[in-house]
Amino acid sequence: CHISGDTPSSFYLGRPWRPFAMTLFMHCDLPKAINPLGWDNWRNVENEKTARYAEYQNSGEGGITTHRVGWMKRLTPAEAEKITVQSVLGDFYAEIAAEVAFREDPSHHRSIGKAAHSCTVFFGASPSHLQGASR
């Protein structure tokens, strides 16, 4: 993924509105507009105990994690290897995969607008284990 912005340190990667919020930026190009802290607790220290905010191999000026908050996680290569479209979406992946196959079948082009669900998943420069999973 590519995030854009010009004003230095003008926004965070995420702020937990509720306990147990989860966000992951993986293989993304992050601009200088990202605050060096990366993440904000939404003025509630308790959120730091349950928020699941993580990063892995991001690039750009905003991808530098030296000054990130202590409660964010830097994934290890072994942890990142487990992150796939299928693992993130669970059972919903089969439904999306079927919908994508349906859309790619030229005989169904007139029915594209009738799909029951819409979903967009962003991964950055895909490592080889993601290439077959993302469509």
C-alpha positions, 0 to 999 in steps of 0.5 A: 500500500502507499499512504500519501501526505505532505505535512510532517507528523500530521497523522497517526497510523491508528488510534483505538476507539475501543478496547482490542482495536487491531491494525497492521501496516505491512510492506507499506510506503509511509510518508513523512506525514506519519507522526514518529510515534506512529500510534495514539492511545486516544487519550486513554492509557487503558487502550495501550493494554489491549490495542493490537497495532503492528508493523512489518517492513514498511518503507519511506520516511514514515516507516522508521520505527525508532520513535514508535510508542512502546505498546506497538508490535514489530512483527518478526519474519516468522509472525509476518509469514503467517499473515495472509489474506486467508488468515486475516479474512477467515471463513469470509475469504472463501466467499470473496474468492468465489465472488472474484472468480465469478467476476473474472468469468466473462459469462457473468459480467452482467451480474457483477453489480449483484454481488452481496459483499464488497471487500478491499484488502491492501497488502504492500509489495507482496512477498511470494507467500501472498502473491497467490492469495491476493486478487 
